Amino acid sequence: MVLLLLLAACPRSDAGLQSNREAAAADAGVDPQLERLRVAVRTLSDDARDWSRAVDAKLWSHWTEGAPLELSGLNAKRDALLTADRLATLRDAQARGADDARALDHLRLFLEAEAAAREAATESAAVATLEATVTFPFEGKEVRLGDLNRLLATEKSALKRKALWAASLPAAETLDAAIAARDAKLAARVTPASLLAFSAEQRDVDLEAMRQVAEGVLILTSEAWRLNLERLNEADTRLPTATLTRADLPRLLRVPAEVDLAFGKKELASRAVATLGALGLYGKKGLTLDLAESMKKNPLPLTVTPGGPVDVRTSFRPLGGLRDQQLLFSELGVALALQHVTAGRYEYERLGDSSLAQASGELFATLPGEAAWLESLGLQASARRVVIEAWQVQRLFLVRRAAASFLVRLDCVEPNDAAAKTRAAALFTRALGVQHSVADMARMRVDTDDGLRSATTLRAMLMAEHLRGQLNAAAGEPWFRSAGAGKALVELWTTGSSVPLEARVAPLGEALTSFWQRTLEVTPVGQPPVDGGVSIGAFPEPKGPVARAAWTARPWPRARITYDGGLPGASDGGWQVRDWPTPKGPPETKWIPRPWPVTKVRQLEDAGVSASP
């Protein structure tokens, strides 16, 4: 009887305790309703953290051991996070400023994305199934669409590459349609009702500012990309440059065999360990690197945090080669960034914009492009040059593809009008330097991305180069040899996603300039008449009486065209329009300083002239 009475009294005791707490809070000058919201939001955050970590643990077993990815037992916990009442409470807490605004934004976007993914589960499963299984007929066989790039890379015949590519387009169109159906289902669930706007909010991206950055990447790296493409073409395919098509690209991008031999499978991990040791980042507890070569293991890299920053796990199945070395370094950079977050909140450890972790990965992935790092491996100067050239090709391709993917997503996929495929084909032709036809745009969505990953890739690659310059300058030596650089990185990583990346490293305009300067170091370029759609032009002759013999016509110097990220005072959407330098000549030459006309910078684009190199 006594026990029953005590049990019956428990709810009343809890209510009384809550009432006492609210009274105490009111006496302390705290709004009781605000306090209730704060408690409810923290409970929601804890539940979201526990659920996502449990998913990470399941994913780890599936990835490394081949265990079935059985999440049905966790679905009830996920659904409990996504109830209308809890989401309404979260929005109320945001409206009333009950907690850190940025953390609440991260949590809201995460939960809304999960709710949308739940609604579009059928469509997402259809996309995943097609990606793994869709085939197309070619020469009496069924070929997996996923094997297309590998087959194109190993095919010597240009005619057969073109036929193989053309045969794949119906299968790609099927996958493209499935992606469109999934995206439409997701867009119907998110707020605002635009998947592009929602993804931009998730990734902390200003779409118009990123448009300028993407354009800047295509303009400033176009000549370096053209020179590399011509070198690759001369070395292998030997076709007229104007006839190169999308089918030839995998062949052109093959890493030379002698370069891959410099990155043997057995040395990949030891080189990574040595590099982390020089930075003072090796040996800290909480980071697991699984390099097992089990056939049950997924060959793709994976990093998860089933225990938060104190339990970061990276899975990698080494195969050897330049790309594998870069992938391993990249994944370790991401893992280290996640391991060192000390912001103290799940929202800043794992939610929000991931570009800081991605930039860290990209920073480490630049190491095969460092002559000093390659020299430490014992490579001779000639071998180092070949490796750096191969690294530059991959780097330029990735950054230009990311820029094109973003612009296509913004200007072609989102409007989805009758001319969308024509615009997309022109953008990809301009960015990759090989012809893309409207027919090739049967795979327009396949060749872009979902969730604006291209924007994060773009930011990360640019920021990595700027960060590299900062670390080198501070250390007074190559950053990868400096324990001081390691400490600076740890300090950078502590904030997680609590602060925008640009506020922690540099404005995107400065990062773009750093990327361009590094590009020029690796691939010196000349003075082309046209640079990726922007007319370099020539200095007009000075007005007034001048000694004609003293005037030499010459092109505008590339260094005068710089991107400032849209800083105040820029006169053309972020492009600085500076004064022409005084022409060389005798002192009596009369020169009237005046700014470059904006129309000169944009004249080809305004005229609608093809911008392909």
N, C-alpha and C positions, 0 to 999 in steps of 0.2 A: 504494500500500500504506500509506504513512504517513498519507495523508488518510483512508483507510478506518478505520485504527486510531484516529485522532483522533475521527472521528465516532462510532465504537463506544464510545469512552470517555466521550462527553458525558453519558449518563444517569448513569453511575457518578460523574462529577464533580459533577453537580447534586445527587445524593443525598448525596455527601460534603459539599458546601457546605451543604445543609440540615441535615445532622448537626452540622456545625461551628457553624451558627447556633444550633441548639437547645442545644448544649453551652455556647455563650457566654451564651445567655439564662438557662440554669440557673445558670451561675456568677454572673450578675448578680442572682439571686434572683427571676427571672421564670419562671412556670409555662410550660414549652414547649408543652403542649397548649392552654393558654389563648392563647398567642401564635399558634398555628396557626389557632385559631378566629377570632382577630382579623383575621388576614391573609385568611382565606377570606371573611369577611363584608365586608371592604373591597373585595375583588375582586368580590363579588356586587353590592355597591352601585355600583361603577364600571360594571359591565356593564349594570345596570338603568338607570343614568343615560344611557349611550351609546345604549341601545335607545330609550328614551323621547324623547330629543332627536332621534333619526333619524325617529321617528314624527311629531314636531312639524314637522320640515322637510318631510315628505311632505304633512302636513295643510295646511301653509301654501301650498304650490304648488297643491293641490287647491282650497283656499278662494279664493285670490286670482286664479288663472289658469284655473281650471276643469280642471286636469290630473286624470287618473284617480287615484283613491286606491288605489294598488296597494301592498299591504303584504305580499304573499306572500313577497317576498325577505327581510322582517324577521321572519317568523314563526318561522324556525329559531332566531334569536337570542332571541326571546321564550320559545320552548319550552325553550331551554337555561337560562333563568333559573328555570323552574318545575319542575325535576326534583325528585323526592322527596328525593334526597341533599342538594341545596342547601337546600331548605326545612327539612330536618331539622337541617342544620348551623346554620342561622339560629336555630332554636328552641333548640338546644343552647347557642349563644352567648348568647342571652337568659337562659337558665336559669342560666348560670355568670357572668353579668355581664361578658362579654368586651369590651363596648363601651358607648357611651352608650345607656342604656335607652330613652329617648324616641326616639332615631334608629332603633334597632332595631325598635321598635314600628311606626314609620312605614313602614319597609321591609317588615316582615312583612305588615302590612295591605295595602300596595300589591300585593305579590306574590300574596297570597291573593285579592284582588279580581280581579287579572288571570287567575288560574287559574280562578276561578268564571266570569268573562266568557268564557273560552275554552270551558268546558263548556256554557255557555248561548248560544253564538254563533248557533245556528239559531233559537232563540226570540227573541233580540234582533233578529236580521235580520227576523223576521216582524213584530215591533212596528214597526220602522223603516219597513218597506214599507207597512204599514197606515196609519201616520201620514201617509205621503206620498200614498197612493192611495185610501184607503177613501172611498166616496161613499154618498149616500142619495138616493132619488128625491123630488123636490118639484116640483109643478106641471108634470109632464111632462119634467123635466130631471134629470140626475144632478149633484148638488152635492157638492163635496169637503168632507169634514168639517173640513179645515183652513181653509176659507173661512167657516165658520159665524159666528164672532164678527164678522167684517167685515160680513157680510150683515145680521146682527141690528142692528149699529150704524147702518147706513144705512136700515133699514126703518122707515118712519113709522107703519105700522099695527100696533097692539098685537095685534090678532087674527092678523095674518099672522106676526108675530114668534113668537107662541105656537105656531102651526101649524108653522112652520119648525123651531122647537126640538123639538117632539114628533116630527117626521119624522126628526130626526137621531139620536134615541136608540137605535134598533136598530144603526146603524153604530157609535155610541159603545160600545155593549155588546160588539160584536165586538172592538173595540180593547181594551176593559177586560179581556176574557177572555184576550187575547193577553198583556197585561201581567201578569195573574195567573199564566199558564203560565211566563213568563220568570222572575218572582220566585220561583216554586216551585223552578225549576231552580237558581237562584242560591242559595236558602236551603239546598238539599241539599248544596251544596259548601262553604259557609263554616263557620267555627268561631268562636263557638258557632253551633249550627244554628238560628239565627234571623236573618233578614235585617235585622230592626229592630235587634237588639242589635249585630250586626256594623257596621251603618251608624253607630250611635251611637258605637261605639268609633273608627271612622274619623274622625268629625267632632268628637271630644272633647266629646260631649254627655252630660250626666247627664239621663236621660229624665224623671225625676220633677221635678227642678229646672226643666227646660224646660217641663214641663206647667204648673207654677205661673206661669212667665213668660208662656206663651201665654194662660192664663186672665187674667192681669193685663192683658195687652194688650187683650183683648176687653172687659174691664170698664172700664178707664180711658179708652179711646177711643170707647166706645159712643155717648155723647151727641154728641161731635163728628161721628162718622160719621152719626148720625141726622140732625143738622142739615144736613150737606152733602147727604145723600141727598134730604131734603125740598126743599132749594134746587134741586137738579138736576131733580127730578121736576116742580117748579113751572115751571121754565124750559122744559121740553121735553115729556115724556110726559103730564103732567097727569092721572095716574090716581090713584084713591084709594090711599094708601100701602099699605094692607093688601092690595091686590090685585096689587102688583108681584111679578113672578116672576123666576126665573133668566133667562128669555128677554129680559127688559127691561134686564138689567144692562149689556150692551155699549152699548146706546143711551144709558143714563144716564151712562156713563163716557167718552163722547166728549169729546175736548178741543175747546173752542170754536174756531171758525175764526180769530177775531181773536187768540187766544192763539198758535196755530200760526204766524200771520203774523209775530209778533215774533221768531221763530226761523227765519229764512230759511236755506236750504241753504248759501248762499255764506258766511254769517257764522259758522256753527257752529265751524269749525276756528280761525278767527282769534280768536274769543272764548276758546276753550280755550287757545290759545297765549298770549294776553295774561294770562290767569289764572295759568298756570304760570310765566310770566315774573315776575309780581309776587311769587310764592312763591319765586323763585330756583331753580325746578325745570326750566326750559326750556333745551334746548341741550346737555345731557349726552349724550355718545356712548353708543351701545348700545341706544337706543330708536328703533324704526322705526314710523312711523304711516303706513299705506297708506290713502289716501282716494280712490283711483282709482274711477271710476264705470263700469268695464267691465261689460257685461251678463253676462260669464262669471263675474263675481265673486259669491260668496255674499253676499246682502244682510245677513245676520246678523253681528253683531260677533264677533271672535275675537282672543284673545291667546295666543301661544305663546312658548316659550323654547328654540328649537333650539340655542342656544349658551349656555344658562344665563343668569345675570344680565347678562352683557355683551352678550347678543343677544336682546332682548325685542322681539317684533313684534306690532303691533296692526293688524288689518284692520277697516275701517269704510267702508260705502258710504252717504254722507249722503243723506237724503231731505228733511230739513227738518221743523220742528215741535218742540213742547215735549218729547215723548218722545224724539225723536232727539237733542236737546241733552243730555238726561239720560243717554241710553245712551252717548253719546260721552264725557261726563265720567266716567261709571261705569267704562267700559273703560280710560280713561287712568289712573284711580285704581288699578285692579288692576295695570296694567302698571308704574306707578311703584313700587308695593309690591314687585313681583317683581324689578324692576331694582336695588333698593337692598339686597337681602339680602346680608349679609356673614358669615353664620354659618359659611360655609366647608364645608358639607356638602350634598350633593344632597338628602338627606332633609329638610333644613330649607329648602331653596330651592324645592322643588316638591312634596314629599309632605306628608302630615299634613293637619291641619285648615286649610282655606283661608279661615277667617273674617276674619283680619287683612287679607288682600288685598281680600276682599269688603267689609269695613267701610270701607276706604279708598275703594273705588269708590262706596259709598253716601254717604260724606262729600262727595265731589265732586258727586254727583247731587243734593245738597240745595241747590246754588247757585241754581237757578231759583226757590227759595223764599225767597231773601234779598233784601229790599227794597233794600239798599245795592248789591248786585251788579247788580240790574235797573236801578237808577238810573244806574249807570255805563254802561249800554247806551243811555241817553238816553230811557228810558220815563218817561212822566208818571205822577203818583201814581195816577190812575184806572186806567191800563193795568197798573201794577204790582200793584194790588189784584186785578185779574182774573186775572193770571198766577199770583199766589200762591194764590188760591183753587183754580185748576185743579191746581196742583202739590200742594196739600194733599189734594185728592180722590184723586189717583193714589197719594200716599204712604200715606194711611189705607187705601185699598183693598189695596195690596200687603202692608202689615204685618198687616192683619186676615185676609187670605187665607192668608198664611203661617202665622199662628197656627191658623186653622181646619184647614189642610192637615196640620199637625203633629198636632193633636188627633185628627183623623179617622184618620190613619195609626196613631196609638197605640191608640185606643180602638175603632176600627171595622174597619179593614182587617186589622190584626194578629189580633184575636180571630176575625173572619170567622164570626160566629154568625148565627142567624136574625134577630136584632134589629139587626144591624150597620147596615143601610141606613137604618133608622128613626133610629138615633142620629146617623148621618152627616148625614141631611137636617136634623135639628134643629140640629146644630152649624153647618152652612153657612147656615141661615136666621138663626141668631143672629149669626153673624159678618158676613154681607153685607147683612143688613137686608131681603132679598127672600125670598119663599117658595120653598123647595126641597121638592119632594115626594119620596116614596120612589121613584117612577118615575124621577125625575131622577138617582137614584143608580145608574142603569145605567152611569153614567160616574164612579163613585166613585173608582176608581184613576186615571182620566184627570185628574180634578180635584185629586188630591193630588200626589204626586211619588214618585220613586224615589230611594233613597239618602239620604233625609232632607234633601234640599236646603232644604226649608222651615225646618229648624232653623238652618242657616247663614244663610239670608236674614233670619230673625228676629233672631238675634244681631247680624248685621252692621248692620241698620237701627237697632237700639237703641244699639249701641256708637258708631255714626257720630254720633248726636245728642250723646252724652256727650262724645265726642272734640271735636266742634264747640265745646261749652261750655268745655272745658279750653283749647283753642287760643285762643278769644276772650278768656278771662280772662288768659291768659299774655301775649297780644299787646297787650291794652288797646285793641284795635280789631278790626274784622271780620277773621277769620283769613285770608281769601283775599287780603288786601292786605299780609300780613306775611311778610317773608323769614324772620323768627324762627319763624313757624309752619311754614314750609317746612323749616327745619332740625330742628324738633321731630318732624315727620313722618318725615324721613330717619332720625333716631335710632330712632323707633318701628319702622320697616321693617327695620332691620338684622338683627333677631332672626329674621325669617321665622317658621316654625312651631316654633321651638325652645322657646318659652315659651307657655303657654296665653294666649289673648286676654284673659281676665278678669284675669290677673296683670299684664298690660301696660297695660290701660286702666282697668277698674273692674269690680266685681262686677255681675252682670246686674241685680240689684235696683236699683242706683244708675242703671244705664243706662236701665232702664224708667222710672224717675222723670224722668230728663232728657228722654226721648222724650215723656212725658206733658206736662211743663211746656212744651215747644216746641209741642205740639199746642194747648194752651190759649192760647198767645200768638197763634197763627194763627186758631184758631176758638174765641173765648170762648164758654163754655157757661153755661147757667143751672143751676138746681137741680131736676133731674127727680125724680119719685117713685121711678122704677126705673131703675137704671143697668146695663144689660146682664146682668140676672139677679141683681144684688146690690141688696137693698133699702136705699135711703138712709134711709127712715123719717123719723121726727120725734123730737125730744127728748121723752121722757116728762116729765110734770110732776114737779118735785122733791117728794120725800116730806117730810112734816112740815108744820107750820102755816106757810102762806105767804100773802102778799097776792095773791089770784087776779088782780087787775087788773094786777099788776106782771109777770105771766108771759105771754109771747107765744110761742105755738107756732110753731116754724120747723123746717125740715129740717136734718139733720146737714150740716155743710159738707163739700163734696167733698174739700177739702184734708186732711181728717182720715183719709181712706182712702188710705193709701200702701202701696206694696209695698217690702218690705225684702230680697227675694231669699232668704228663709229663714234670716235671721241668728239666732244663738242668742237665745233669750228671746222670740221671736215666738210668739204663742199659738194661731195658727190657720193652720198650713201656710205661713207667710211673710207673713200679713197682720198688720200691727201693730194692736193694739187699744189705743188710747190713752184718756186720760180725757176725758169730756165737758167742754167749756168751761163756765165758770160762766155761767148765764143773766143777762141784763141785768135790773136791777130795783133797788129801793131797798135800802139797806144792811141793813135788818132781814130781808130775805129769807134764809131758811135753806136752804143748799145743801149736800148731802152728795156730795162728789166720789166717783165710782166709775167703773170702766172700762166701755166699751161691751161688751155681751154678744156673744160670738162668734155666738150664734144669730141675732142681728139681721143680721149681715153675710152669713150664709149662708142666711137663712130661705127665700128663694124657691127656691134650688137644692135644699135639703133637702126642700121640699114638692113638688118635681118640676114646678113651674110653668114654663110656656114662658118662655124668657129672651130672646125676640126683642124688639128695641126697639119 
